[in-house]
Every structure is written in structure tokens, then in C-alpha cells.
Amino acid sequence: MDSTETRTLERSTFLTSVGHYFDRAARLTPHPAGLLEQVKCCNAVYRMRFPVKRDDGAIEVVEAFRAEHSHHRTPTKGGIRFSLDVTQDEVIALAGLMTYKCAIVGVPFGGAKRGVRVDSHAISDGFRERLVRRYTTELYKKNFIGPAVDVPAPDYGTGEREMAWIADTYTTLAQNELHPYACVTGKPLSLHGIPGRREATGLGVYYGIRECLANADDLQPLGLTTGIAGKRVIIQGLGNVGYHAAKFLQQEGGAVITAIAEKEGGIFRATGLDVEAVAQHLRANKSILNFPGAQNIATPGEVLELDCDILVPAALENQITADNAPRIRARIVAEAANGPVTAEADDILRQRGILVIPDIYLNAGGVTVSYFEWLKNLSHVSFGRMSSKHEALNNRHLLDAVEKLTGRTVEDAGRQLILKGPQELDYVQAALADTMANSYNWIREAWKSRGIADLRTTAFYLAIDRIARSYLALGIFP
Ligand code: NAD
């Protein structure tokens, strides 16, 4: 089997795993087979090939996909992945996860995903820009992009820069559009982005783990105590999601990051790695290896099997399979990436008493804050512009009244904190924290009260039920 065939098989395994998770949960719902099929199937896939000029003038034909999984809510929403491993099945699987994810965190989008078959690490900036602009134009021609239609965001191999080019290309093409910047989220702040989007997925991962670790009853069978402080954590993938998750787990939660894996291998230090310093080392050396004071580990796969309390896969799908699942020593697997555990591995982990916090809940922080960015772009005003000062004034009146009543004054640092009006980032992070906490407790409550096998099946069950009810209410037209 050549490498393309292997990749295709792996991506099909991913789609099969998502299908398996769906079927297992769908059986618990009261909905008829036809309606469940309507929820499960991917509504539309657009496969395209288009030319892009290389820096030397030669033409390269690029293959790309866009899948819109569900239209029970519009627009559809999902990231753009740049990877040589992209296949149609992978994009369909990821689009499905987006649908269920949005339903879990109550974000009113259908699921979608884009994939471009290109090596994100090997292309020049010029090629990258030409590619993104041409790709956006292809999507525009087919009505596969727009604030009310389908709104992309960053994913593996893409970030703010690509989102800025998409916004600019779309704005140029859609001259009469009232809200052109709402055509894409994850944009830079200087181009109508929102503070907190860059770190949103990783911060959401931190909030999700924190919520899970607040329930002593659930942790007792794992041999863990409550709270993140002092927990030994391993991170796979120090990209956008992995870096921010690691950073918040360490800085806010007090976790000890004992190992980090990247493509070329891993590093380990029992007493903990400084995430910020490792990220700088990675930027400077283009490799995580040889970090001062840490021990090198030859392959990223070995890192996954080290002893720890919480393993956070934050790279790609199919990382924990039937092959290595029996050797995973973590007590909790926190799925920051999409689909890092195959369905077979999921069964093995459950049988071994390892708790999995599922991707369709845990990495939903990105789409949650993307939703806030989209709302901001539709309303053309920053969160807090109309209310921040008013809140600060209210606080002042309240503080004056309390001080008058008690005859005591609040010390200066506390006073400044109370009197400072909330900034846009405060609104975003508070709403994200609230969303992650409410969604976890919604899933957990159903998990316990309905006696469902695990968190993933419960999350799928709740998502399927919510989407099925929307389709029922909508009816079928024509
Ligand atoms: P990214 O490109 O910023 O980072 C991924 C990192 O993983 C890179 O540093 C890469 O070198 C590393 N990597 C690749 N293969 C690896 C391996 N075998 N072992 C260890 N490291 C490896 O991508 P990202 O945006 O952080 O996305 C990571 C995952 O999170 C993906 O599954 C993505 O779908 C998911 N996700 C991302 C977002 C988002 O907002 N960016 C939102 C939800 C889910």
C-alpha cells in the first residue's frame, strides 16, 4: 500500500469512527430512522481543483474540498485545514463533528469544514496568499462562502493571516454586501477580529478540564483528587490549540506539564516544562528537541504512552488507536484535537477505566468565540462599547453607597478593580467560561441521570436529539 492509500484508509477510519459514535448514541434517542439519517448525512461536498502559480512561475494544481454537513441552522461553520493528508472523507468527518459541537455549546450554526491538500510548512508566503485568494474565489463562484451561507475559520495549518486574505478577497468580490467581514472568523484584530479568538480553543480546553476536575465523585474511581493544580499533564502538538491549552493549564491551573510531543519527537521533564520557554525554543530551532534540562524522546508516539494524569492530544485525528490504547497510562484523555481517539481505541480506554473528555465538547471554545466575532461583525460594534462605561458608573454608585452605609472605604487596588469597566476581552472570556461550564454540566447531568456509558456517547446523544428536534420543527420544503 502506498502512502496515499494509507492516508485515505486512515481518514476513512476517522469517518467510520464518527459514524460509529453517532450510531451508538442515536440508538438511545426516540427518533425514527429517516430523521436520524437526515441528521447524520453530510448534505453537500464540493471538490475542486484549481491552478496556483509557484514563485518560479510554474503552475501547480491544488486539490481542495468543502463539506457542509448540516443546514438545520445557517450559516454553516467550520475551519480550513491545510495539510497534505487532507481527503474528502476527513473533511466530511470534521464537518460532522462541527455540527454536533455547535449543538453541544448552543451556537446557532450548521457544521462545515474545508481542506486544502498542501503542505502548510513547505509553501512560501507568496504561494500561500495566491492559493488562499484563488480558493476563496472558487468558493465565492459556487456560493460556498458568505456571512449567511458558510463561514470558515482557522484550523490545522491556517491562522489569522489566511483569514485576513479570505476577508479581503470576499470583500472585493461582494461589493454590495452589508456585512462582508462576517464571511470568515479568526481574523486579526486589525481586520474586525475579536480579542480572545486566537487562544479561544485552548482556553476552552482549560475551562473544560477544570470543570471535569471539579467533580470528586467522577475522579475518585480514577484515583484523582479535584483541581488542576499539581496534575501531571502531557500535550501532543504545540500549535495553536496545544500551546494555549498548555499555557492556561500551567499558568492559570497550576498543572505540571511533564512532556510535550511535536512531529519530530518529544521532550520530558518530571518536574515540569516551562511552556512559554518551550514555545520560544520551538520557534527559534524549528524543533522541540534538545530543550535545555529536558530529556529527548525519539518519537511523538512514545510520548503518548508516558505515565501522567491528563493526556491532551492537540494535533490530529487517529493518534490513539487499538494498537497503542492498551499502553496509554493517563487517567484522563482530554481531546483537544478533533478525532484523536479511534472508535476501537475508545472502547479499550473505557474498558480500562480511562475517562475521555470528548472533542465535540472540549474543543468547542473556538467556534464559540467565532460566533461572538460573527455577531460583532453583523452588528458593526465592539462588545462593551455601549455598556462598559455604564457598568463602571453603576459600580461607582454602588461602591459610594456601600462606603456611606458602612462608614468604611475599600482599599485602592480593590477600588480600581471594581471601578474599571469591562473590556471586550472580559466579555468574551466570561461568556466562553460560562458556555464551557454550562455545557459540561449539561452533558454530565445527562450522563449520570440516564446511566449512559460515557461522556462522548452522552454528548452525541444530546447533540443528535437537539438537531433532530430542529429538523422536525423546520419540516421539509418543498
Ligand atoms: P496547528 O497547525 O496550529 O498545530 C498543530 C500542531 O501539531 C503543529 O505544531 C504540528 O507540528 C503538530 N503535529 C502534527 N503532527 C504531530 C504528531 N504526530 N505529533 C505531535 N505533534 C504533531 O493546528 P491547531 O489549530 O492547533 O489544530 C490542532 C487540532 O485542534 C486539530 O485537530 C484541529 O482540527 C483542532 N481544532 C482546532 C481549532 C482551532 O481553533 N484552531 C478549533 C477546534 C479544533
Boltz pocket constraint, residues with backbone or C-beta under 6 A from the ligand:
constraints:
  - pocket:
      binder: B
      contacts: [[A, 79], [A, 154], [A, 155], [A, 156], [A, 157], [A, 158], [A, 197], [A, 198], [A, 201], [A, 236], [A, 237], [A, 238], [A, 239], [A, 240], [A, 241], [A, 242], [A, 261], [A, 262], [A, 263], [A, 265], [A, 300], [A, 314], [A, 315], [A, 316], [A, 317], [A, 336], [A, 337], [A, 338], [A, 339], [A, 363], [A, 364], [A, 366], [A, 367]]
      max_distance: 6.0
